[in-house]
């Protein structure tokens, strides 16, 4: 398959999604620095992140990076809050557009409970609702689309919630530095065989099945979603340990599914053992697979850099297939019926 060139990128990505991704490290850094108006929510032991799509992915990332802290985290992708909400709960509602129906329902429900609330959006109904009801709100600029705005919102939220969420500043700095390093490898300025995102895009065919260890779940789910939205491609994702108890059986029948293995540099020793066994099984049965490894560093660094690499691969895949990554006509159809 021939490598992409800039004229093809421009032709099939006319709104310039790839140009936003070229600037992700710069956007992430500026977003973090410009939203350090921290708000301190005291005595929080339970955080609920509510959001859908690209906004929901932000909650998944926070859930992963807070998984080893004393804060219990829930991610709500839908209309209903858990019954465990109390005065020590912080409810974080995120809607890049500011108009997400499910998240607006959660926000309205939250105001009737004894909990702390903060909302993030680019404006819309969420801003108006928060202004009317005197709810903490931070307005953040949308960059191209909700999914393209992931680092804008995520790093802005890290700045605003810095006093509440126990994320080390050195981990944030490390993640930003690694994004800059990765940008040189995967951006549109390097449309060569050395580009790992482009290489992955050119490998993908049929239906990708993404295997992931528990700690990298948010990157795997985001990858699945981006394949669906950007490349208009069916995709699946499974926890590698759980799959060894059920999903592995499906490989006994030949079909049009291709496995992609998302591996962490510091995966648990038993998870590394499982990866080895799974690869042995695939090789024995002549099943072609692709490995994608995280960078070294904190869980924040691993996740945000994996998402950067994988997201860009879905843009390259879309353009390779002569599909504009930006339109989401099916989602628009659903929204018009709500």
LUMBA-790702 format. One record per residue (C-alpha): x, y, z; residue in one letter; residue number from 1. Coordinates in pm, 1 decimal, m for minus. Layout:
<atoms>
((X Y Z) 'A' NUM)
...
</atoms>
This chain:
<atoms>
((0.0 0.0 0.0) 'X' 1)
((138.6 341.3 m99.4) 'X' 2)
((215.6 590.0 176.7) 'X' 3)
((m6.9 892.2 222.0) 'X' 4)
((95.8 1235.3 103.6) 'X' 5)
((m13.5 1584.6 203.4) 'X' 6)
((m238.1 1637.8 m97.8) 'X' 7)
((m434.5 1320.8 m11.9) 'X' 8)
((m464.5 1429.7 352.0) 'X' 9)
((m594.9 1769.5 243.6) 'X' 10)
((m837.6 1615.3 m3.9) 'X' 11)
((m1001.0 1364.3 231.0) 'X' 12)
((m965.1 1564.2 552.9) 'X' 13)
((m1085.7 1902.9 424.2) 'X' 14)
((m1174.2 2035.7 770.9) 'X' 15)
((m820.1 1965.8 889.5) 'X' 16)
((m871.5 1727.6 1179.7) 'X' 17)
((m511.9 1608.0 1135.3) 'X' 18)
((m388.2 1966.0 1175.4) 'X' 19)
((m545.0 1980.4 1522.9) 'X' 20)
((m375.8 1650.8 1612.1) 'X' 21)
((m43.3 1787.9 1487.1) 'X' 22)
((m83.3 2055.3 1757.1) 'X' 23)
((m202.1 1831.1 2043.5) 'X' 24)
((114.8 1873.0 2257.6) 'X' 25)
((101.1 2252.6 2222.8) 'X' 26)
((m275.5 2259.3 2285.8) 'X' 27)
((m243.2 2031.8 2590.1) 'X' 28)
((29.7 2245.7 2746.9) 'X' 29)
((m154.0 2574.7 2689.3) 'X' 30)
((m479.6 2427.3 2821.0) 'X' 31)
((m313.5 2316.9 3144.0) 'X' 32)
((m134.6 2647.9 3197.3) 'X' 33)
((m437.9 2866.0 3116.8) 'X' 34)
((m681.9 2683.0 3347.8) 'X' 35)
((m500.3 2685.7 3679.4) 'X' 36)
((m790.3 2863.4 3850.9) 'X' 37)
((m808.9 2573.0 4094.2) 'X' 38)
((m1119.3 2509.9 4298.2) 'X' 39)
((m1074.8 2307.1 4614.7) 'X' 40)
((m1354.4 2063.9 4693.4) 'X' 41)
((m1278.0 1951.0 5049.2) 'X' 42)
((m1341.2 1604.3 5195.4) 'X' 43)
((m1409.8 1432.2 4863.4) 'X' 44)
((m1385.8 1051.6 4863.5) 'X' 45)
((m1611.1 979.7 4563.9) 'X' 46)
((m1597.0 1140.9 4217.9) 'X' 47)
((m1847.6 1079.1 3941.9) 'X' 48)
((m1747.1 1174.9 3587.3) 'X' 49)
((m2050.4 1207.3 3360.1) 'X' 50)
((m2019.2 1243.9 2983.6) 'X' 51)
((m2078.8 1074.8 2650.3) 'X' 52)
((m1853.1 1002.7 2352.7) 'X' 53)
((m1535.3 1212.7 2357.0) 'X' 54)
((m1643.5 1369.1 2686.1) 'X' 55)
((m1702.0 1024.2 2833.8) 'X' 56)
((m1349.1 921.3 2732.3) 'X' 57)
((m1216.8 1191.7 2963.9) 'X' 58)
((m1397.1 1026.6 3255.8) 'X' 59)
((m1245.1 691.3 3158.7) 'X' 60)
((m895.3 840.4 3170.2) 'X' 61)
((m951.9 998.8 3510.5) 'X' 62)
((m1091.1 669.6 3638.4) 'X' 63)
((m772.9 490.9 3528.9) 'X' 64)
((m526.4 739.2 3673.3) 'X' 65)
((m714.9 755.5 4005.2) 'X' 66)
((m760.4 377.8 4035.9) 'X' 67)
((m481.2 341.6 4291.4) 'X' 68)
((m586.1 633.6 4511.3) 'X' 69)
((m828.0 649.7 4803.7) 'X' 70)
((m1090.0 819.5 4586.4) 'X' 71)
((m1369.0 599.2 4453.9) 'X' 72)
((m1445.2 687.3 4091.4) 'X' 73)
((m1757.8 617.9 3885.5) 'X' 74)
((m1802.4 696.1 3516.2) 'X' 75)
((m2159.5 761.3 3407.2) 'X' 76)
((m2234.9 727.0 3037.4) 'X' 77)
((m2609.2 762.9 3038.0) 'X' 78)
((m2889.0 932.0 3228.2) 'X' 79)
((m2873.1 795.4 3584.8) 'X' 80)
((m2650.3 868.7 3882.5) 'X' 81)
((m2560.1 588.1 4126.3) 'X' 82)
((m2739.5 571.5 4460.7) 'X' 83)
((m2410.2 612.5 4646.7) 'X' 84)
((m2400.3 993.1 4603.5) 'X' 85)
((m2356.8 1180.9 4932.0) 'X' 86)
((m2207.1 1503.2 5070.7) 'X' 87)
((m1853.5 1374.3 5006.0) 'X' 88)
((m1924.6 1315.7 4635.4) 'X' 89)
((m1805.5 1542.9 4356.0) 'X' 90)
((m2008.0 1518.5 4036.3) 'X' 91)
((m1815.5 1633.4 3728.6) 'X' 92)
((m2029.7 1677.1 3417.6) 'X' 93)
((m1851.4 1723.0 3086.0) 'X' 94)
((m2006.1 1806.0 2750.6) 'X' 95)
((m1774.4 1956.9 2492.3) 'X' 96)
((m2070.9 2084.5 2291.4) 'X' 97)
((m2260.7 2180.2 2605.8) 'X' 98)
((m2577.1 2024.7 2466.8) 'X' 99)
((m2546.0 1650.8 2537.3) 'X' 100)
((m2892.7 1529.6 2643.0) 'X' 101)
((m2776.0 1250.9 2874.0) 'X' 102)
((m2522.6 1469.3 3054.8) 'X' 103)
((m2770.7 1754.6 3095.0) 'X' 104)
((m3008.9 1506.4 3260.5) 'X' 105)
((m2733.7 1399.6 3502.0) 'X' 106)
((m2654.0 1764.2 3579.6) 'X' 107)
((m3017.0 1839.5 3655.1) 'X' 108)
((m3042.4 1531.9 3880.0) 'X' 109)
((m2721.3 1630.4 4060.8) 'X' 110)
((m2866.4 1965.1 4169.3) 'X' 111)
((m3130.6 1779.9 4369.6) 'X' 112)
((m2871.4 1582.6 4568.3) 'X' 113)
((m2640.0 1667.1 4857.4) 'X' 114)
((m2320.8 1667.7 4650.7) 'X' 115)
((m2061.4 1907.2 4508.6) 'X' 116)
((m2091.3 1982.7 4136.6) 'X' 117)
((m1872.5 2128.9 3865.6) 'X' 118)
((m1942.1 2138.4 3492.5) 'X' 119)
((m1716.1 2176.7 3188.4) 'X' 120)
((m1834.1 2271.9 2839.4) 'X' 121)
((m1766.0 2504.5 2547.3) 'X' 122)
((m2094.8 2679.8 2622.1) 'X' 123)
((m2441.7 2570.9 2511.2) 'X' 124)
((m2724.2 2458.5 2735.0) 'X' 125)
((m2483.8 2349.9 3008.2) 'X' 126)
((m2337.9 2698.5 3051.0) 'X' 127)
((m2683.5 2858.3 3057.1) 'X' 128)
((m2811.1 2601.3 3308.8) 'X' 129)
((m2512.4 2649.9 3538.1) 'X' 130)
((m2537.1 3029.1 3520.4) 'X' 131)
((m2907.7 3019.2 3606.1) 'X' 132)
((m2860.5 2772.0 3894.5) 'X' 133)
((m2529.4 2916.2 4026.6) 'X' 134)
((m2332.0 2595.5 3960.1) 'X' 135)
((m1954.0 2600.9 3919.2) 'X' 136)
((m1876.4 2597.2 3546.3) 'X' 137)
((m1562.0 2632.1 3339.5) 'X' 138)
((m1589.0 2726.7 2974.0) 'X' 139)
((m1330.7 2556.6 2751.8) 'X' 140)
((m1286.2 2607.7 2379.1) 'X' 141)
((m1383.7 2326.8 2143.1) 'X' 142)
((m1104.7 2234.7 1903.3) 'X' 143)
((m1255.6 2106.0 1578.3) 'X' 144)
((m1486.8 1846.1 1740.2) 'X' 145)
((m1555.9 1682.3 2078.3) 'X' 146)
((m1311.8 1398.9 2004.7) 'X' 147)
((m1049.4 1641.7 1874.4) 'X' 148)
((m1087.0 1842.3 2196.1) 'X' 149)
((m984.3 1561.9 2430.5) 'X' 150)
((m650.9 1710.3 2542.9) 'X' 151)
((m800.5 2061.1 2556.6) 'X' 152)
((m1061.2 1953.5 2809.3) 'X' 153)
((m855.6 1690.0 2990.2) 'X' 154)
((m558.7 1914.2 3068.9) 'X' 155)
((m785.1 2209.1 3150.6) 'X' 156)
((m968.4 1986.0 3397.6) 'X' 157)
((m636.9 1871.5 3547.7) 'X' 158)
((m558.9 2237.3 3614.0) 'X' 159)
((m897.7 2327.2 3761.3) 'X' 160)
((m926.8 2013.9 3974.8) 'X' 161)
((m563.0 2009.1 4082.8) 'X' 162)
((m645.6 2064.5 4450.8) 'X' 163)
((m902.2 1784.6 4453.8) 'X' 164)
((m751.2 1518.2 4230.3) 'X' 165)
((m421.2 1367.3 4355.4) 'X' 166)
((m223.2 1373.9 4031.1) 'X' 167)
((145.1 1462.3 4067.0) 'X' 168)
((256.5 1771.0 3877.6) 'X' 169)
((567.9 1582.0 3766.9) 'X' 170)
((340.9 1320.1 3603.2) 'X' 171)
((159.0 1596.2 3415.6) 'X' 172)
((489.3 1749.4 3301.4) 'X' 173)
((617.9 1406.8 3197.6) 'X' 174)
((304.9 1336.6 2992.6) 'X' 175)
((333.8 1670.8 2810.9) 'X' 176)
((702.0 1612.5 2733.8) 'X' 177)
((628.3 1264.4 2596.9) 'X' 178)
((349.4 1408.0 2379.0) 'X' 179)
((603.0 1643.0 2220.2) 'X' 180)
((840.1 1352.9 2153.8) 'X' 181)
((563.5 1139.5 2003.5) 'X' 182)
((436.6 1427.7 1789.8) 'X' 183)
((761.7 1428.0 1594.3) 'X' 184)
((707.0 1060.4 1506.5) 'X' 185)
((334.5 1050.1 1421.5) 'X' 186)
((238.9 1393.1 1287.2) 'X' 187)
((170.3 1474.5 924.9) 'X' 188)
((524.0 1612.4 896.3) 'X' 189)
((648.1 1251.1 900.0) 'X' 190)
((452.7 1059.6 637.3) 'X' 191)
((714.5 786.2 616.1) 'X' 192)
((749.0 421.9 713.5) 'X' 193)
((889.6 533.9 1050.1) 'X' 194)
((551.9 678.0 1153.4) 'X' 195)
((395.1 422.0 1396.6) 'X' 196)
((41.7 563.5 1360.6) 'X' 197)
((59.5 544.5 982.9) 'X' 198)
((207.3 194.8 1003.8) 'X' 199)
((m81.7 80.0 1224.6) 'X' 200)
((m337.8 241.3 994.4) 'X' 201)
((m198.3 56.3 694.8) 'X' 202)
((m206.5 m274.2 884.6) 'X' 203)
((m570.2 m248.3 992.9) 'X' 204)
((m825.5 m433.0 782.3) 'X' 205)
((m1142.5 m633.0 839.0) 'X' 206)
((m1269.7 m588.8 1199.3) 'X' 207)
((m1010.7 m499.8 1464.3) 'X' 208)
((m1043.3 m670.0 1803.1) 'X' 209)
((m850.5 m467.8 2059.8) 'X' 210)
((m713.3 m660.7 2357.3) 'X' 211)
((m604.7 m457.7 2658.7) 'X' 212)
((m496.5 m502.2 3020.6) 'X' 213)
((m726.7 m347.7 3281.7) 'X' 214)
((m506.1 m41.0 3338.1) 'X' 215)
((m519.9 55.9 2968.3) 'X' 216)
((m895.1 13.6 2929.4) 'X' 217)
((m957.3 384.3 2869.5) 'X' 218)
((m709.8 388.2 2577.5) 'X' 219)
((m866.4 75.7 2426.5) 'X' 220)
((m1222.7 208.6 2450.0) 'X' 221)
((m1114.3 541.4 2305.6) 'X' 222)
((m938.8 358.8 2017.9) 'X' 223)
((m1254.2 158.4 1945.0) 'X' 224)
((m1465.4 475.0 1948.2) 'X' 225)
((m1223.3 663.9 1723.9) 'X' 226)
((m1213.1 378.6 1473.1) 'X' 227)
((m1591.6 396.2 1460.3) 'X' 228)
((m1622.1 775.0 1439.6) 'X' 229)
((m1320.8 869.8 1229.9) 'X' 230)
((m1271.8 568.7 1002.4) 'X' 231)
((m1638.6 455.6 1005.6) 'X' 232)
((m1501.1 112.0 1093.2) 'X' 233)
((m1652.2 m163.4 1305.3) 'X' 234)
((m1429.5 m246.1 1603.0) 'X' 235)
((m1440.2 m442.1 1928.7) 'X' 236)
((m1246.7 m428.0 2255.9) 'X' 237)
((m1191.9 m694.7 2523.6) 'X' 238)
((m997.1 m723.1 2848.8) 'X' 239)
((m718.1 m970.9 2774.3) 'X' 240)
((m756.0 m1164.6 3100.6) 'X' 241)
((m1133.7 m1196.9 3071.1) 'X' 242)
((m1103.1 m1290.6 2702.6) 'X' 243)
((m891.4 m1590.9 2800.3) 'X' 244)
((m1200.2 m1727.0 2978.0) 'X' 245)
((m1445.2 m1680.2 2687.8) 'X' 246)
((m1352.3 m1471.3 2382.8) 'X' 247)
((m1051.9 m1684.2 2291.6) 'X' 248)
((m1286.3 m1965.8 2187.6) 'X' 249)
((m1418.0 m1760.2 1894.8) 'X' 250)
((m1076.8 m1787.5 1727.2) 'X' 251)
((m1139.8 m2158.0 1669.6) 'X' 252)
((m1342.9 m2042.6 1370.1) 'X' 253)
((m1181.5 m1849.5 1086.5) 'X' 254)
((m1339.3 m1508.9 1030.0) 'X' 255)
((m1262.5 m1149.4 932.7) 'X' 256)
((m1146.7 m1029.6 1275.8) 'X' 257)
((m786.4 m918.9 1340.9) 'X' 258)
((m637.9 m883.1 1690.9) 'X' 259)
((m452.3 m575.2 1811.2) 'X' 260)
((m268.6 m613.3 2143.6) 'X' 261)
((m233.7 m298.8 2358.2) 'X' 262)
((47.1 m376.7 2599.1) 'X' 263)
((177.5 m167.6 2886.5) 'X' 264)
((548.7 m127.7 2959.9) 'X' 265)
((480.9 m216.1 3323.0) 'X' 266)
((199.7 m467.9 3293.9) 'X' 267)
((148.4 m691.0 3595.3) 'X' 268)
((368.5 m1002.5 3580.0) 'X' 269)
((67.0 m1232.2 3539.1) 'X' 270)
((m65.1 m1012.7 3257.3) 'X' 271)
((272.1 m1038.9 3078.9) 'X' 272)
((246.7 m1414.5 3115.0) 'X' 273)
((m99.2 m1405.3 2956.5) 'X' 274)
((24.1 m1194.4 2664.4) 'X' 275)
((294.4 m1453.6 2599.0) 'X' 276)
((43.8 m1739.7 2599.9) 'X' 277)
((m201.3 m1551.4 2376.9) 'X' 278)
((68.5 m1475.0 2120.4) 'X' 279)
((176.3 m1837.4 2126.1) 'X' 280)
((m183.3 m1939.1 2052.9) 'X' 281)
((m214.5 m1690.1 1764.1) 'X' 282)
((114.2 m1801.1 1609.4) 'X' 283)
((28.0 m2169.1 1643.9) 'X' 284)
((m302.4 m2107.6 1465.8) 'X' 285)
((m153.2 m1870.7 1205.0) 'X' 286)
((m359.4 m1573.8 1323.8) 'X' 287)
((m193.4 m1245.7 1228.7) 'X' 288)
((m182.6 m991.0 1510.4) 'X' 289)
((m41.5 m644.9 1577.2) 'X' 290)
((130.6 m530.2 1896.5) 'X' 291)
((113.3 m171.2 2020.3) 'X' 292)
((316.0 m91.5 2331.9) 'X' 293)
((275.9 202.6 2565.0) 'X' 294)
((560.1 439.6 2642.2) 'X' 295)
((735.4 428.8 2977.1) 'X' 296)
((623.6 654.6 3259.9) 'X' 297)
((322.6 718.9 3481.9) 'X' 298)
((m20.3 579.3 3399.6) 'X' 299)
((m115.9 929.8 3284.8) 'X' 300)
((178.4 939.1 3044.0) 'X' 301)
((104.3 589.9 2915.1) 'X' 302)
((m263.8 657.8 2852.2) 'X' 303)
((m249.0 1000.7 2691.8) 'X' 304)
((36.3 900.2 2460.0) 'X' 305)
((m134.1 575.0 2359.5) 'X' 306)
((m451.2 768.5 2282.8) 'X' 307)
((m251.8 1016.7 2073.6) 'X' 308)
((m85.8 740.9 1869.6) 'X' 309)
((m406.5 540.7 1825.1) 'X' 310)
((m631.6 837.0 1748.7) 'X' 311)
((m395.8 956.7 1477.9) 'X' 312)
((m393.8 605.8 1330.3) 'X' 313)
((m772.3 626.9 1286.2) 'X' 314)
((m738.0 956.1 1097.5) 'X' 315)
((m476.8 806.4 867.3) 'X' 316)
((m697.4 500.0 820.1) 'X' 317)
((m995.5 716.5 725.2) 'X' 318)
((m795.8 908.1 466.8) 'X' 319)
((m642.0 586.1 331.0) 'X' 320)
((m997.4 457.4 279.2) 'X' 321)
((m1092.6 790.8 115.4) 'X' 322)
((m1326.4 877.5 401.3) 'X' 323)
((m1356.9 1218.0 563.5) 'X' 324)
((m1292.8 1157.6 936.2) 'X' 325)
((m1504.5 1452.2 1050.9) 'X' 326)
((m1871.2 1386.1 954.6) 'X' 327)
((m2077.0 1173.7 1195.6) 'X' 328)
((m2406.4 1155.4 1009.4) 'X' 329)
((m2538.4 855.1 1204.4) 'X' 330)
((m2486.6 1030.9 1537.5) 'X' 331)
((m2652.9 1343.0 1397.5) 'X' 332)
((m2948.0 1126.1 1292.1) 'X' 333)
((m2987.4 996.6 1649.0) 'X' 334)
((m2963.1 1346.9 1796.9) 'X' 335)
((m3237.6 1479.3 1571.9) 'X' 336)
((m3473.0 1216.3 1713.8) 'X' 337)
((m3404.3 1294.8 2080.5) 'X' 338)
</atoms>
